[in-house]
Amino acid sequence: MDHSDPLGEEARLLVSNAPIRAPVNHERDVHVLSFAFLLIFLAYGAAQNLESTVNTEEDLGTTSLGILYLSFTFFSLVASLVVRALGTKNALVLGTTGYWLFIAANLKPTWFTMIPASVYLGFAASIIWVGQGTYLTSTARNHARNNGLHEGTIIGNFNGEFWGVFASHQVIGNIISLVVLKNETGGRTNGTTILFIIFLCIVTLGIALMCFLRKEDSKEEEPSLSSSSLRVSILSLSKLVVAPLTNVRMILAIPLIAYSGLQAAFVWAKFTKQVVTPSLGVSGVGGVMAIYGASDAICSLVAGRLTSGLPSITFLVSGGTVFQAIVFTWLLLGQSETLGAVYLLLISALLGIGDGVFNTQLNALIGILFKHDTEGAFAQLKVWQSATISVVFFLSPYISMDAMLVCILSVLCLSYVCFLTLTVWVEKSFSSTF
């Protein structure tokens, strides 16, 4: 008999009141989150790509998108507070309602339906994206801690899966658009009405799937809506907004964050309207954007698997920068309005690769560098992305293609220099602690 254990294993189990908890499958939550976003954004993304070519009267489409992202920018300033108050799962579910309302407004597109829907979607988008970044990072950390794995690698892998699945919304949504709007020449038709009804049903399925998310086992995930805590939160709002801007790391990351929004808005507002549509017609937008989404999805999955820390992030961002610099220089020097179908597909693929790199690596970078204020950091990510997207949509009708391309290339160079400075700063700070 083993005297070091007088009770014995059976007795210990009988007298113990502590419940035996089964290990939590955090990967399951990543799957649910990814596919819920896929359903919601395959509808919204395809609708957004068509706004500038379908709702053309008085530039209603581009104006509503500009207002949407302007609203997104302002509400992102308080999004971290809302997410903390609601809890990330509740914030994610509430955020889905804005996309449902925006798709519904497209069934009767007027200034009285589209503008209010755009303003509300700006609010909904701010909390769903801050909630997404916070939830995914928290899930990755819990999974790494519970399984004794490297945190940076798991954050990269989870972001790779999410952004890979998410980016495929461009493929599926635009294929649906291509099939439904086949042979359409533009403007509002019965085909566009049927298309938005289909999208509305798909968003509804996405909302239902989002409800199956499990709340993360961390104190940040618990709602805190008591009057005293809410009053304290409101009083500290200015601190939440300003504090990240006093961090040198965030200051150096902002140019790359802003660029990621700029290049995405270029694809939605300029590339589809002034490059794809003149060459292939409105029905060709769906096919080209499907290629864009496919390359985005594949690149996101690969980039996520290759991410293990700051050195790998630096390498991947450098590669994405080169790809996008080549594309924008090509468009600037060439006759973009007369490009053939093969060239358009190649350009859209390269743009998708760049977008996949920046999405996965920026989210992994934020998750790794800002552990103590995840909500605030992801709020800053969306503030600067949405601000630049809004500016592009508002200026799109008034700025030439060449001027836009020169601006993009200039911002790309500036953001890459700041990013390299950030990596050197972080590496130097890390080495100085040992």
C-alpha positions, 0 to 999 in steps of 0.5 A: 500500500502506498502510504503517501496517499492515505485516502487512496485514489477512489476515496479522493474521488468520492469525497471531492466536490469539485466538478470534473470539467471536460476540456473546451474545444476552442477550435469549434468556436473559431469554426462557428465564428468563421462560418457565421461571418462567411454567411453574413459577409458573402451577402453584404460584400457582394451587395457592397461591390454592386452599390456604385453600379446599381444605385447610381441615381444621384450617386446614392450607392457611393454616398450611402457607403461613404456615410456608412464608413463615416459612421463606422469611424465615429462609432469605433471610438466607443466600440470598445466600451460597448463590447466591454459592457455587452460581452463579446458574444452579445456584441457579435450577435447585435452587430449582425442586425445592421447587415440585415437592415442594410440588405433589406434597405436595398430592396427599396433604395431611397435616401430615406431607407439607405441613409438611416440603414447606413448610419446604423450599420456603421454602429453595428459594424464597429461593435461586430469587428471589435468583438471579432478581434477580441473574441478570436484573440481571447479564444486563441490565448485560452487554447494555447494556455490550456494545451501548452502551445505557443501563443503567437502561433495559435493566434496566427493559425486562428486568424489564418482560418478566420480570414481564409474562410471570411475571404471566401465570401467574395467567391461565393457571394460574387458567383451568386451575383454573376449567376443572378445578374447574368446578361444584366446591363446595369441599373435596378432590375427584377434580377437585383431585387431577387438577388437582395432577397437571396442575400437577406435569407443568407444573412438571417442564417448567419445571425442564427449561427452566430447565436451558437458561439460559446462565451469565453471563459474570462472575466472580460467576457462577462457583461457589466451593465450595473449603473455604477460600473457603466458610469465609471466606464463613461467617465473613462471613455476619453481615456479608452479612446486616447490611451492607445494613441499615446503608445508608440507601437500604435502610432507606428502601426496606424499608417499600415492600418490606414493603408489596409483600408485604403487599398480595400476601398480602392477595390470596392469603389474605383476598381469595380466601377472604373476598371472592371465595368467598362471592360466586362460590364456590370455582370463581370464585376461578380466574376472578377471579385470572385477571383479576388476573393479566392486568392484572398482566402487562399493567401489568408489560410497560408499566411496564417499558418506561416505566422509564428511571431514578429519575424514572420509577420515582417516577412509576410507584410514585406511580401504583400507590400511588394505585390501591391506596389507592383499592381498599383504601378501597373495600373498607373502606367498602363491603360487600366480602362482597356485591360483585357479579361486575362489581365483583370483576373491577374490584377484581381488575384494579386490584389486579393493576395495583398489584402489577405496578407494585411488582414491576417498580419495586422490582426495577429500583430494587434493580438500579440502587441496589445495584450492588456487592451485588446478591445481598445487596440482593435477599436483603433484598427477599425477607426483608422481602416473605416476612416480611410474607406469613408474618405475614398467613397466620398472622394471617389466621384471627384478624383481621377484614377491616376490621382488615386493610384499616386495617393495609394502608392505614397501611403504604401511607402510611408506605411511600410517605413513606419512598419519596419520602424515598429518591428525594429523598436519592438525587437530592440525593446524585447532584447533589452529586457534580457 
